[in-house]
Amino acid sequence: MKLARQTRVMFLLLLLLASLASWTHAGTQPITIEAVWTFPDSIGEDHSGLWLAGLDEQGRHTPAFAWYPVTTGWWPTWQMVLASETELLPIENTNAVSVPGWPDAVGLNLGTHLPAAGHVYRPLLSYDPEIGSVSVSLIDETAGETVYAHTFRAPKIEVDLQAASGYLGPTEADITISDIKQSPYYVPAGTYWRINPNAVDDGILSFVAANPQDELYLHVAVPDPAPRGSYRLVFRNGEFIQELAAVSQQSRGLPISLAGLPLGVGQLTLEYVEQGVVTLAQSRTFTVGRADVEIAKSVVNRDDELLLNTLILHRAPVYSELDISVEATIVELVWDTEIRNYVETPYSQKIIPVAMDFVLDTVDQMVELPIHVPLPEKPGMYRISYAPVIEPKINVSAAKQVNWQMFNTYKKPEPVQPGEPYTIAVLPDTQYMVANYPYILTRLMQWLMENAAEYNIELVLQVGDVTNNNTPGQWVVAQDNYTQLNGVLPYVLAIGNHDMSPGQGGQVAHRFQSLIKDYFPPESFSGLQGNFPEERLDNTYHTFHIAGTDYLVISLEFTPPDEVLEWANQVVAAHPDHTVIVVTHFYLAKDGTRAPQGRTSHYPLAEDMSTTMNDGAMIWYDFVRHHPNIVYVFGGHTYSPAIPWNIGYGLEGNMVFEFLVDFQSEDWGGNGYFALFEITPDNKLNVSAYSPFLGTYKNDRDKHGYTSSYTVDMSTGRVWNHEEAVVH
């Protein structure tokens, strides 16, 4: 079938060439025929086709461009043909294209194109008997697109032609035919040109912007047979006009210079000139001056109440004075308790000056320009976007631009003084919030900052499975949310099995695959003192001073190997005067017992002979019980509607308070609940769970008798539930 189509096309072209001898002479003057076809707002089946032609003395179409509806295949379309009733195309085989209403005409298939409702089209026929050429084009002026343009070899004819346009048969269609005209000039439709920096291979794309110092080349494909006139490339910007190149014939790799052209948006026009008359003008918007701009992530400077950012500018026009600004658009994220989601409310839109009369000295120079945006006065959550604004208006390519970055304007709370109660917030597995409900995690972070002073929240811990699949996209969501706490509340993250297995749904097979360090550099953690291995953040330790007490928080990866437990022993031993909190992903089972060794042996990681795995029981046996200053252990991984607890006794008789915090299996990825552990001056630990998403405290009991709201007397080990005051 493919060969048959190729043969048919070749046959049609050969017949067209053969028609050279069938036309008679009407002088050597060229003629161009044009019209305007305006389509209605709707196009139905009652529309007939249209034609544009040069009519001879007997009213025959010689030649003609016809465009008419056809129904072939699965949907209707419109056929375009070049046709003649005077043996222009003497096609006598069954493959000839017939034209409705023209029984004596034969046509050459030019393809199909469905007209767009409401669009204005300009058809054109141009003929030059001197060179034996006929050209055809159809321009969609509404869309500014060329539907079709081509040039064919043609014979000479000996009759005068008159421009005409009409319908192919009767029609009720409201298609308007207007502005029919003819001129004694030739238009070489099918001329193609482009500009790029390659002198040899012109490729398929044309540059739309360049700097005055760039090397550019003009490539012009002139139709065959070559017209008698010449081409020129002209640049216009307001009253400024300059010819950049002159082309007498087909040219590839003609160098052009933009030196001396004013910066800004102008028009590049390729003009065909014949006998001093411009008969073809193909224009494209072209900008002199281009630059690549990168805008980094913003950093909140709470002391100076500024949002700090950096605009990186490179490959800009040299030795040109530029006024560089950014348009900073800020929206406030307002929590709606009815819909339980954020509503974006416009806050401000300002032009922020960055650099005035800025000049680059060299082509390859790259500069970093600071951006300072005043923080909104109202405490809250916001998003900001930046749009570079450069005058004169050069072409700006925004690479690695951060769109709609979230930030907040909350202040760091005053430190809790000795003798005052304070609270440690413990976040459960946030994997489903990160993957599916990021706005719930945002709400959680906002509540922590909004209420830090009221609840004396001094520290935020997270028990692992920050993400669901350890993918870049999910880590970006985690980063956008957890880093909201930067400068307001210190936080510590643990990594769980879902943070260690790239895209495998938590089925971790090997260590050292977590992407945490790619999105949380060490400076994200204000108390970070060390990590293991040194080049990773899989295991970390942090120090904090809270209400007169020195705390050490040590974070261990999912089923930490033997060498991690050895490292953890060394860290805790080196801090004997610190109260130690251990955070690890899997420690307690839902019944309140430590996960027995081997509980995680079904994970593919167990088959990796280069590592070992320690579950809750072995973490206790080889690490926790050995240190009298370890007071708390927090873990997740296993869902419970309550907050199961256990009290262990170390080798020196010290009590260790162990908790499971994981609500992930509830609706909305855990309903937005997290745990609050309030430590009072009389050595009580008040445990509760709250959801800023639902606006409620949790009041659940599991089948093992554990609840989500209770108090622990850390002096005696007594525990009582708040709703019943029952001592366990």
KEBATOR-94753 format. One record per residue (C-alpha): residue number from 1; residue in three letters; x, y, z. Coordinates in steps of 0.05 Angstrom, whole numbers. Layout:
% residues N
NODE|NUM|ala|X|Y|Z
...
***
This chain:
% residues 728
NODE|1|met|0|0|0
NODE|2|lys|56|48|17
NODE|3|leu|90|36|-50
NODE|4|ala|25|46|-86
NODE|5|arg|14|114|-53
NODE|6|gln|85|135|-70
NODE|7|thr|76|113|-142
NODE|8|arg|10|150|-146
NODE|9|val|41|215|-121
NODE|10|met|99|209|-169
NODE|11|phe|51|196|-226
NODE|12|leu|11|258|-209
NODE|13|leu|74|301|-208
NODE|14|leu|97|272|-274
NODE|15|leu|30|287|-305
NODE|16|leu|35|358|-277
NODE|17|leu|104|365|-310
NODE|18|ala|76|336|-374
NODE|19|ser|24|391|-375
NODE|20|leu|79|440|-394
NODE|21|ala|62|429|-466
NODE|22|ser|-13|435|-456
NODE|23|trp|-18|508|-436
NODE|24|thr|-19|564|-487
NODE|25|his|14|632|-482
NODE|26|ala|-16|695|-453
NODE|27|gly|47|736|-448
NODE|28|thr|101|734|-396
NODE|29|gln|68|775|-342
NODE|30|pro|59|741|-274
NODE|31|ile|-6|743|-236
NODE|32|thr|-25|733|-164
NODE|33|ile|-97|720|-142
NODE|34|glu|-121|727|-70
NODE|35|ala|-185|727|-30
NODE|36|val|-210|725|42
NODE|37|trp|-255|669|67
NODE|38|thr|-289|681|134
NODE|39|phe|-322|620|166
NODE|40|pro|-382|625|213
NODE|41|asp|-381|608|287
NODE|42|ser|-406|538|271
NODE|43|ile|-392|494|212
NODE|44|gly|-444|442|194
NODE|45|glu|-454|389|141
NODE|46|asp|-491|438|95
NODE|47|his|-427|475|78
NODE|48|ser|-403|469|7
NODE|49|gly|-331|479|-14
NODE|50|leu|-295|542|-37
NODE|51|trp|-250|558|-95
NODE|52|leu|-201|611|-117
NODE|53|ala|-183|613|-190
NODE|54|gly|-158|651|-249
NODE|55|leu|-215|650|-300
NODE|56|asp|-199|650|-374
NODE|57|glu|-242|685|-426
NODE|58|gln|-291|627|-428
NODE|59|gly|-299|626|-352
NODE|60|arg|-259|564|-342
NODE|61|his|-218|554|-278
NODE|62|thr|-145|559|-300
NODE|63|pro|-114|545|-250
NODE|64|ala|-155|537|-186
NODE|65|phe|-147|522|-113
NODE|66|ala|-207|484|-85
NODE|67|trp|-223|467|-12
NODE|68|tyr|-285|426|2
NODE|69|pro|-314|378|54
NODE|70|val|-306|304|47
NODE|71|thr|-326|246|91
NODE|72|thr|-273|192|92
NODE|73|gly|-249|147|147
NODE|74|trp|-277|159|217
NODE|75|trp|-290|234|215
NODE|76|pro|-304|289|164
NODE|77|thr|-250|335|138
NODE|78|trp|-237|383|80
NODE|79|gln|-197|366|18
NODE|80|met|-148|415|-15
NODE|81|val|-133|407|-89
NODE|82|leu|-98|444|-145
NODE|83|ala|-144|436|-205
NODE|84|ser|-157|460|-276
NODE|85|glu|-211|456|-329
NODE|86|thr|-162|471|-386
NODE|87|glu|-117|411|-385
NODE|88|leu|-72|441|-333
NODE|89|leu|-71|373|-300
NODE|90|pro|-89|323|-355
NODE|91|ile|-100|264|-308
NODE|92|glu|-139|208|-341
NODE|93|asn|-130|151|-290
NODE|94|thr|-176|130|-234
NODE|95|asn|-129|160|-182
NODE|96|ala|-145|231|-204
NODE|97|val|-178|276|-152
NODE|98|ser|-247|297|-174
NODE|99|val|-275|365|-155
NODE|100|pro|-349|369|-136
NODE|101|gly|-387|411|-187
NODE|102|trp|-330|411|-237
NODE|103|pro|-341|350|-281
NODE|104|asp|-288|373|-331
NODE|105|ala|-234|388|-279
NODE|106|val|-178|344|-255
NODE|107|gly|-141|358|-191
NODE|108|leu|-76|345|-154
NODE|109|asn|-85|325|-81
NODE|110|leu|-54|376|-34
NODE|111|gly|-76|343|30
NODE|112|thr|-132|356|80
NODE|113|his|-147|408|132
NODE|114|leu|-210|420|172
NODE|115|pro|-228|494|176
NODE|116|ala|-237|524|245
NODE|117|ala|-303|557|262
NODE|118|gly|-299|633|263
NODE|119|his|-231|635|231
NODE|120|val|-209|678|173
NODE|121|tyr|-169|646|117
NODE|122|arg|-130|677|60
NODE|123|pro|-120|633|-2
NODE|124|leu|-69|652|-54
NODE|125|leu|-52|629|-125
NODE|126|ser|8|658|-161
NODE|127|tyr|33|643|-230
NODE|128|asp|96|664|-268
NODE|129|pro|98|640|-340
NODE|130|glu|169|665|-350
NODE|131|ile|198|613|-303
NODE|132|gly|141|563|-309
NODE|133|ser|118|564|-237
NODE|134|val|52|563|-199
NODE|135|ser|49|571|-124
NODE|136|val|-7|559|-75
NODE|137|ser|-17|578|-2
NODE|138|leu|-72|579|50
NODE|139|ile|-61|621|112
NODE|140|asp|-103|618|175
NODE|141|glu|-100|691|193
NODE|142|thr|-138|682|258
NODE|143|ala|-88|632|284
NODE|144|gly|-29|664|249
NODE|145|glu|-10|597|218
NODE|146|thr|6|572|148
NODE|147|val|-41|515|131
NODE|148|tyr|-8|499|64
NODE|149|ala|46|530|19
NODE|150|his|80|499|-41
NODE|151|thr|106|513|-110
NODE|152|phe|99|470|-173
NODE|153|arg|130|472|-242
NODE|154|ala|78|495|-292
NODE|155|pro|72|508|-367
NODE|156|lys|60|575|-401
NODE|157|ile|-11|595|-419
NODE|158|glu|-34|641|-474
NODE|159|val|-98|670|-445
NODE|160|asp|-110|728|-398
NODE|161|leu|-134|708|-328
NODE|162|gln|-182|744|-282
NODE|163|ala|-186|733|-207
NODE|164|ala|-249|700|-181
NODE|165|ser|-273|661|-120
NODE|166|gly|-337|624|-106
NODE|167|tyr|-373|564|-77
NODE|168|leu|-372|493|-102
NODE|169|gly|-446|484|-112
NODE|170|pro|-507|513|-75
NODE|171|thr|-499|525|0
NODE|172|glu|-536|552|59
NODE|173|ala|-471|563|94
NODE|174|asp|-454|631|121
NODE|175|ile|-383|632|93
NODE|176|thr|-363|702|70
NODE|177|ile|-320|711|8
NODE|178|ser|-289|780|4
NODE|179|asp|-228|821|-16
NODE|180|ile|-218|785|-82
NODE|181|lys|-159|817|-118
NODE|182|gln|-104|805|-168
NODE|183|ser|-36|837|-179
NODE|184|pro|16|832|-234
NODE|185|tyr|69|802|-189
NODE|186|tyr|93|733|-170
NODE|187|val|93|706|-99
NODE|188|pro|139|647|-86
NODE|189|ala|95|611|-35
NODE|190|gly|131|553|-2
NODE|191|thr|193|594|15
NODE|192|tyr|220|569|82
NODE|193|trp|272|600|126
NODE|194|arg|301|595|195
NODE|195|ile|356|624|238
NODE|196|asn|401|584|283
NODE|197|pro|474|583|306
NODE|198|asn|494|526|260
NODE|199|ala|524|544|192
NODE|200|val|521|473|164
NODE|201|asp|461|435|193
NODE|202|asp|401|481|198
NODE|203|gly|360|431|237
NODE|204|ile|285|442|245
NODE|205|leu|280|498|296
NODE|206|ser|289|572|286
NODE|207|phe|315|618|341
NODE|208|val|266|669|368
NODE|209|ala|316|707|411
NODE|210|ala|391|718|412
NODE|211|asn|442|765|441
NODE|212|pro|478|817|398
NODE|213|gln|544|780|408
NODE|214|asp|516|712|385
NODE|215|glu|537|682|318
NODE|216|leu|475|667|277
NODE|217|tyr|462|641|207
NODE|218|leu|404|649|159
NODE|219|his|380|588|121
NODE|220|val|331|600|63
NODE|221|ala|299|545|22
NODE|222|val|276|576|-44
NODE|223|pro|222|540|-83
NODE|224|asp|240|506|-149
NODE|225|pro|238|535|-201
NODE|226|ala|275|593|-170
NODE|227|pro|238|660|-176
NODE|228|arg|267|719|-214
NODE|229|gly|271|766|-154
NODE|230|ser|313|765|-91
NODE|231|tyr|304|759|-16
NODE|232|arg|325|804|41
NODE|233|leu|321|797|117
NODE|234|val|299|859|154
NODE|235|phe|295|874|228
NODE|236|arg|245|925|255
NODE|237|asn|235|951|325
NODE|238|gly|191|1013|327
NODE|239|glu|222|1064|281
NODE|240|phe|287|1025|278
NODE|241|ile|296|987|212
NODE|242|gln|358|951|189
NODE|243|glu|371|901|133
NODE|244|leu|411|842|160
NODE|245|ala|422|800|96
NODE|246|ala|408|797|22
NODE|247|val|396|730|-13
NODE|248|ser|392|722|-88
NODE|249|gln|382|647|-88
NODE|250|gln|375|588|-41
NODE|251|ser|424|596|16
NODE|252|arg|447|556|76
NODE|253|gly|491|584|130
NODE|254|leu|490|658|111
NODE|255|pro|521|694|170
NODE|256|ile|481|751|200
NODE|257|ser|500|800|255
NODE|258|leu|456|830|308
NODE|259|ala|509|880|330
NODE|260|gly|481|950|336
NODE|261|leu|408|927|341
NODE|262|pro|369|955|400
NODE|263|leu|351|906|455
NODE|264|gly|278|886|459
NODE|265|val|222|854|419
NODE|266|gly|221|866|345
NODE|267|gln|203|833|279
NODE|268|leu|247|794|232
NODE|269|thr|218|794|163
NODE|270|leu|241|755|102
NODE|271|glu|218|795|42
NODE|272|tyr|216|773|-31
NODE|273|val|227|832|-77
NODE|274|glu|213|831|-152
NODE|275|gln|217|893|-196
NODE|276|gly|224|935|-134
NODE|277|val|159|909|-104
NODE|278|val|155|866|-41
NODE|279|thr|107|810|-59
NODE|280|leu|121|763|-1
NODE|281|ala|135|782|71
NODE|282|gln|141|728|124
NODE|283|ser|149|759|193
NODE|284|arg|167|729|260
NODE|285|thr|173|760|328
NODE|286|phe|246|763|347
NODE|287|thr|277|789|411
NODE|288|val|346|819|412
NODE|289|gly|373|800|480
NODE|290|arg|363|737|519
NODE|291|ala|384|712|587
NODE|292|asp|378|650|629
NODE|293|val|351|663|699
NODE|294|glu|349|616|758
NODE|295|ile|313|633|822
NODE|296|ala|332|592|883
NODE|297|lys|289|573|942
NODE|298|ser|273|628|991
NODE|299|val|299|631|1062
NODE|300|val|260|665|1116
NODE|301|asn|300|716|1157
NODE|302|arg|255|723|1217
NODE|303|asp|300|773|1252
NODE|304|asp|300|823|1195
NODE|305|glu|230|803|1172
NODE|306|leu|254|789|1101
NODE|307|leu|246|733|1052
NODE|308|leu|316|724|1022
NODE|309|asn|328|695|954
NODE|310|thr|377|696|897
NODE|311|leu|369|710|824
NODE|312|ile|423|677|782
NODE|313|leu|434|711|715
NODE|314|his|477|684|660
NODE|315|arg|485|685|584
NODE|316|ala|456|756|583
NODE|317|pro|474|810|532
NODE|318|val|541|840|549
NODE|319|tyr|556|915|554
NODE|320|ser|482|931|558
NODE|321|glu|450|967|616
NODE|322|leu|394|924|644
NODE|323|asp|344|941|698
NODE|324|ile|330|875|733
NODE|325|ser|270|864|779
NODE|326|val|225|808|800
NODE|327|glu|150|808|806
NODE|328|ala|136|775|873
NODE|329|thr|66|749|881
NODE|330|ile|44|726|950
NODE|331|val|-19|689|969
NODE|332|glu|-40|672|1040
NODE|333|leu|-60|600|1056
NODE|334|val|-122|607|1099
NODE|335|trp|-147|543|1132
NODE|336|asp|-221|532|1121
NODE|337|thr|-250|488|1176
NODE|338|glu|-313|474|1135
NODE|339|ile|-278|443|1075
NODE|340|arg|-217|422|1116
NODE|341|asn|-169|451|1066
NODE|342|tyr|-131|513|1050
NODE|343|val|-160|571|1010
NODE|344|glu|-110|614|973
NODE|345|thr|-124|687|985
NODE|346|pro|-86|741|946
NODE|347|tyr|-41|780|992
NODE|348|ser|6|823|951
NODE|349|gln|39|832|883
NODE|350|lys|101|876|881
NODE|351|ile|157|892|834
NODE|352|ile|221|883|874
NODE|353|pro|283|918|845
NODE|354|val|343|873|841
NODE|355|ala|396|910|801
NODE|356|met|392|975|761
NODE|357|asp|436|993|702
NODE|358|phe|468|925|708
NODE|359|val|524|907|658
NODE|360|leu|556|840|643
NODE|361|asp|629|845|624
NODE|362|thr|638|778|590
NODE|363|val|595|728|551
NODE|364|asp|603|672|601
NODE|365|gln|596|714|664
NODE|366|met|546|688|715
NODE|367|val|524|731|773
NODE|368|glu|482|721|835
NODE|369|leu|437|779|852
NODE|370|pro|402|781|920
NODE|371|ile|327|788|925
NODE|372|his|297|817|989
NODE|373|val|221|812|997
NODE|374|pro|189|841|1061
NODE|375|leu|152|788|1100
NODE|376|pro|77|795|1109
NODE|377|glu|61|827|1176
NODE|378|lys|7|777|1192
NODE|379|pro|31|710|1222
NODE|380|gly|10|654|1177
NODE|381|met|25|607|1119
NODE|382|tyr|39|636|1050
NODE|383|arg|62|619|980
NODE|384|ile|106|663|937
NODE|385|ser|123|661|863
NODE|386|tyr|175|701|826
NODE|387|ala|173|726|754
NODE|388|pro|236|759|727
NODE|389|val|225|828|697
NODE|390|ile|282|857|655
NODE|391|glu|282|923|617
NODE|392|pro|292|929|559
NODE|393|lys|245|870|550
NODE|394|ile|293|815|530
NODE|395|asn|277|741|525
NODE|396|val|282|708|594
NODE|397|ser|289|634|601
NODE|398|ala|273|612|672
NODE|399|ala|314|551|689
NODE|400|lys|304|513|754
NODE|401|gln|254|565|777
NODE|402|val|217|551|841
NODE|403|asn|143|564|831
NODE|404|trp|97|579|889
NODE|405|gln|144|564|946
NODE|406|met|111|557|1014
NODE|407|phe|136|598|1073
NODE|408|asn|110|623|1139
NODE|409|thr|118|684|1184
NODE|410|tyr|115|652|1253
NODE|411|lys|165|672|1306
NODE|412|lys|209|627|1347
NODE|413|pro|177|621|1415
NODE|414|glu|212|645|1477
NODE|415|pro|250|587|1511
NODE|416|val|215|551|1568
NODE|417|gln|246|568|1634
NODE|418|pro|266|517|1687
NODE|419|gly|207|497|1730
NODE|420|glu|157|506|1673
NODE|421|pro|121|449|1637
NODE|422|tyr|141|437|1565
NODE|423|thr|118|393|1508
NODE|424|ile|152|347|1458
NODE|425|ala|110|335|1396
NODE|426|val|118|266|1364
NODE|427|leu|95|258|1292
NODE|428|pro|73|189|1268
NODE|429|asp|89|157|1200
NODE|430|thr|71|214|1152
NODE|431|gln|79|172|1089
NODE|432|tyr|7|176|1065
NODE|433|met|1|249|1081
NODE|434|val|63|263|1039
NODE|435|ala|40|218|983
NODE|436|asn|-34|237|980
NODE|437|tyr|-53|292|1028
NODE|438|pro|4|343|1033
NODE|439|tyr|-43|398|1055
NODE|440|ile|-58|358|1119
NODE|441|leu|16|356|1135
NODE|442|thr|20|430|1121
NODE|443|arg|-37|442|1170
NODE|444|leu|-1|400|1222
NODE|445|met|62|441|1215
NODE|446|gln|23|506|1218
NODE|447|trp|-12|485|1283
NODE|448|leu|54|467|1315
NODE|449|met|82|536|1300
NODE|450|glu|17|573|1317
NODE|451|asn|12|539|1384
NODE|452|ala|85|530|1403
NODE|453|ala|83|586|1454
NODE|454|glu|16|566|1485
NODE|455|tyr|35|492|1493
NODE|456|asn|109|506|1507
NODE|457|ile|128|460|1449
NODE|458|glu|203|455|1450
NODE|459|leu|219|397|1404
NODE|460|val|187|359|1346
NODE|461|leu|205|286|1333
NODE|462|gln|183|242|1275
NODE|463|val|186|165|1279
NODE|464|gly|203|147|1207
NODE|465|asp|168|133|1141
NODE|466|val|171|206|1125
NODE|467|thr|154|186|1053
NODE|468|asn|116|128|1023
NODE|469|asn|162|108|966
NODE|470|asn|228|146|976
NODE|471|thr|218|182|910
NODE|472|pro|243|252|893
NODE|473|gly|173|280|886
NODE|474|gln|153|255|955
NODE|475|trp|216|281|987
NODE|476|val|202|349|957
NODE|477|val|134|349|991
NODE|478|ala|166|328|1056
NODE|479|gln|219|381|1049
NODE|480|asp|169|436|1034
NODE|481|asn|130|419|1097
NODE|482|tyr|181|398|1150
NODE|483|thr|228|455|1134
NODE|484|gln|172|504|1152
NODE|485|leu|196|490|1223
NODE|486|asn|265|518|1208
NODE|487|gly|279|577|1253
NODE|488|val|216|565|1294
NODE|489|leu|219|495|1324
NODE|490|pro|277|444|1324
NODE|491|tyr|259|376|1295
NODE|492|val|290|308|1285
NODE|493|leu|271|257|1232
NODE|494|ala|280|182|1231
NODE|495|ile|281|141|1167
NODE|496|gly|235|81|1160
NODE|497|asn|231|24|1112
NODE|498|his|190|66|1063
NODE|499|asp|245|118|1064
NODE|500|met|297|65|1045
NODE|501|ser|266|29|987
NODE|502|pro|261|70|923
NODE|503|gly|191|60|894
NODE|504|gln|182|-9|925
NODE|505|gly|128|6|975
NODE|506|gly|172|-5|1036
NODE|507|gln|201|-71|1014
NODE|508|val|271|-49|1031
NODE|509|ala|325|-94|1002
NODE|510|his|389|-54|1015
NODE|511|arg|414|1|1061
NODE|512|phe|441|69|1040
NODE|513|gln|386|82|988
NODE|514|ser|347|135|1026
NODE|515|leu|345|203|991
NODE|516|ile|338|242|1056
NODE|517|lys|405|278|1050
NODE|518|asp|388|302|980
NODE|519|tyr|330|342|1009
NODE|520|phe|350|353|1082
NODE|521|pro|422|377|1085
NODE|522|pro|454|376|1154
NODE|523|glu|439|449|1166
NODE|524|ser|365|433|1165
NODE|525|phe|372|404|1235
NODE|526|ser|390|458|1285
NODE|527|gly|414|410|1338
NODE|528|leu|452|361|1295
NODE|529|gln|519|341|1325
NODE|530|gly|538|278|1287
NODE|531|asn|515|224|1238
NODE|532|phe|532|153|1218
NODE|533|pro|558|136|1168
NODE|534|glu|592|203|1163
NODE|535|glu|569|217|1092
NODE|536|arg|496|201|1106
NODE|537|leu|438|221|1151
NODE|538|asp|409|152|1162
NODE|539|asn|430|155|1236
NODE|540|thr|440|220|1272
NODE|541|tyr|446|250|1341
NODE|542|his|425|319|1365
NODE|543|thr|431|360|1428
NODE|544|phe|381|411|1457
NODE|545|his|375|451|1521
NODE|546|ile|303|451|1545
NODE|547|ala|279|483|1609
NODE|548|gly|346|474|1642
NODE|549|thr|355|402|1619
NODE|550|asp|407|380|1568
NODE|551|tyr|376|331|1519
NODE|552|leu|408|283|1471
NODE|553|val|364|256|1415
NODE|554|ile|391|197|1377
NODE|555|ser|355|175|1313
NODE|556|leu|365|104|1287
NODE|557|glu|345|76|1219
NODE|558|phe|296|19|1208
NODE|559|thr|323|-45|1239
NODE|560|pro|391|-14|1253
NODE|561|pro|451|-60|1240
NODE|562|asp|501|-80|1292
NODE|563|glu|551|-26|1275
NODE|564|val|497|28|1284
NODE|565|leu|481|2|1353
NODE|566|glu|555|3|1370
NODE|567|trp|559|75|1346
NODE|568|ala|497|93|1386
NODE|569|asn|528|63|1450
NODE|570|gln|589|106|1440
NODE|571|val|548|169|1429
NODE|572|val|506|160|1491
NODE|573|ala|566|140|1533
NODE|574|ala|600|205|1512
NODE|575|his|540|246|1538
NODE|576|pro|529|220|1609
NODE|577|asp|498|285|1633
NODE|578|his|445|288|1579
NODE|579|thr|375|261|1583
NODE|580|val|370|215|1523
NODE|581|ile|312|205|1475
NODE|582|val|317|148|1425
NODE|583|val|276|153|1361
NODE|584|thr|274|92|1315
NODE|585|his|223|69|1265
NODE|586|phe|205|0|1292
NODE|587|tyr|210|-14|1366
NODE|588|leu|144|-31|1401
NODE|589|ala|91|-77|1373
NODE|590|lys|18|-56|1379
NODE|591|asp|9|-98|1442
NODE|592|gly|62|-56|1477
NODE|593|thr|117|-108|1476
NODE|594|arg|183|-97|1442
NODE|595|ala|184|-126|1372
NODE|596|pro|218|-194|1379
NODE|597|gln|281|-207|1340
NODE|598|gly|264|-234|1271
NODE|599|arg|198|-197|1265
NODE|600|thr|224|-161|1203
NODE|601|ser|259|-222|1172
NODE|602|his|207|-224|1116
NODE|603|tyr|236|-161|1086
NODE|604|pro|284|-170|1027
NODE|605|leu|337|-135|1069
NODE|606|ala|344|-199|1109
NODE|607|glu|375|-231|1047
NODE|608|asp|430|-179|1043
NODE|609|met|489|-214|1075
NODE|610|ser|529|-150|1079
NODE|611|thr|486|-124|1136
NODE|612|thr|450|-145|1200
NODE|613|met|380|-126|1226
NODE|614|asn|360|-110|1298
NODE|615|asp|287|-107|1318
NODE|616|gly|260|-75|1381
NODE|617|ala|280|-130|1429
NODE|618|met|353|-128|1406
NODE|619|ile|355|-52|1405
NODE|620|trp|335|-56|1478
NODE|621|tyr|382|-113|1495
NODE|622|asp|445|-88|1459
NODE|623|phe|435|-13|1469
NODE|624|val|379|19|1509
NODE|625|arg|383|-20|1574
NODE|626|his|457|-5|1582
NODE|627|his|450|70|1592
NODE|628|pro|417|98|1655
NODE|629|asn|406|166|1621
NODE|630|ile|362|138|1566
NODE|631|val|292|159|1588
NODE|632|tyr|247|156|1526
NODE|633|val|242|112|1464
NODE|634|phe|193|131|1409
NODE|635|gly|175|87|1349
NODE|636|gly|124|78|1294
NODE|637|his|115|29|1236
NODE|638|thr|56|-10|1266
NODE|639|tyr|-12|23|1266
NODE|640|ser|-52|30|1330
NODE|641|pro|-112|75|1344
NODE|642|ala|-83|87|1413
NODE|643|ile|-13|104|1438
NODE|644|pro|13|38|1466
NODE|645|trp|67|44|1520
NODE|646|asn|116|2|1558
NODE|647|ile|161|15|1617
NODE|648|gly|228|-20|1616
NODE|649|tyr|281|-23|1670
NODE|650|gly|353|-14|1651
NODE|651|leu|412|-50|1680
NODE|652|glu|418|3|1735
NODE|653|gly|344|0|1752
NODE|654|asn|326|63|1714
NODE|655|met|258|67|1682
NODE|656|val|254|75|1606
NODE|657|phe|187|99|1578
NODE|658|glu|173|69|1510
NODE|659|phe|117|90|1462
NODE|660|leu|87|71|1396
NODE|661|val|59|130|1355
NODE|662|asp|28|110|1288
NODE|663|phe|-41|129|1262
NODE|664|gln|-28|120|1187
NODE|665|ser|-83|69|1173
NODE|666|glu|-139|116|1191
NODE|667|asp|-175|158|1140
NODE|668|trp|-136|214|1105
NODE|669|gly|-70|180|1120
NODE|670|gly|-80|183|1195
NODE|671|asn|-132|238|1201
NODE|672|gly|-77|288|1216
NODE|673|tyr|-65|262|1287
NODE|674|phe|1|269|1323
NODE|675|ala|22|259|1396
NODE|676|leu|36|311|1449
NODE|677|phe|80|291|1508
NODE|678|glu|77|345|1562
NODE|679|ile|130|340|1617
NODE|680|thr|111|375|1681
NODE|681|pro|155|401|1738
NODE|682|asp|127|346|1784
NODE|683|asn|155|293|1737
NODE|684|lys|89|275|1704
NODE|685|leu|82|258|1630
NODE|686|asn|15|278|1600
NODE|687|val|3|240|1535
NODE|688|ser|-50|261|1484
NODE|689|ala|-62|261|1409
NODE|690|tyr|-90|319|1370
NODE|691|ser|-111|331|1298
NODE|692|pro|-108|402|1270
NODE|693|phe|-141|373|1208
NODE|694|leu|-203|351|1246
NODE|695|gly|-196|401|1302
NODE|696|thr|-205|347|1355
NODE|697|tyr|-167|308|1407
NODE|698|lys|-163|233|1398
NODE|699|asn|-204|190|1446
NODE|700|asp|-192|118|1426
NODE|701|arg|-179|53|1461
NODE|702|asp|-148|-8|1427
NODE|703|lys|-162|-81|1440
NODE|704|his|-103|-86|1487
NODE|705|gly|-131|-33|1533
NODE|706|tyr|-85|24|1512
NODE|707|thr|-116|92|1502
NODE|708|ser|-95|156|1466
NODE|709|ser|-99|200|1528
NODE|710|tyr|-64|184|1593
NODE|711|thr|-14|207|1645
NODE|712|val|50|173|1667
NODE|713|asp|80|186|1735
NODE|714|met|154|181|1716
NODE|715|ser|174|177|1790
NODE|716|thr|132|115|1805
NODE|717|gly|115|86|1737
NODE|718|arg|40|92|1750
NODE|719|val|-3|104|1688
NODE|720|trp|-76|125|1687
NODE|721|asn|-124|139|1630
NODE|722|his|-155|208|1629
NODE|723|glu|-225|186|1613
NODE|724|glu|-228|133|1668
NODE|725|ala|-170|148|1715
NODE|726|val|-155|74|1715
NODE|727|val|-86|56|1739
NODE|728|his|-49|3|1699
***
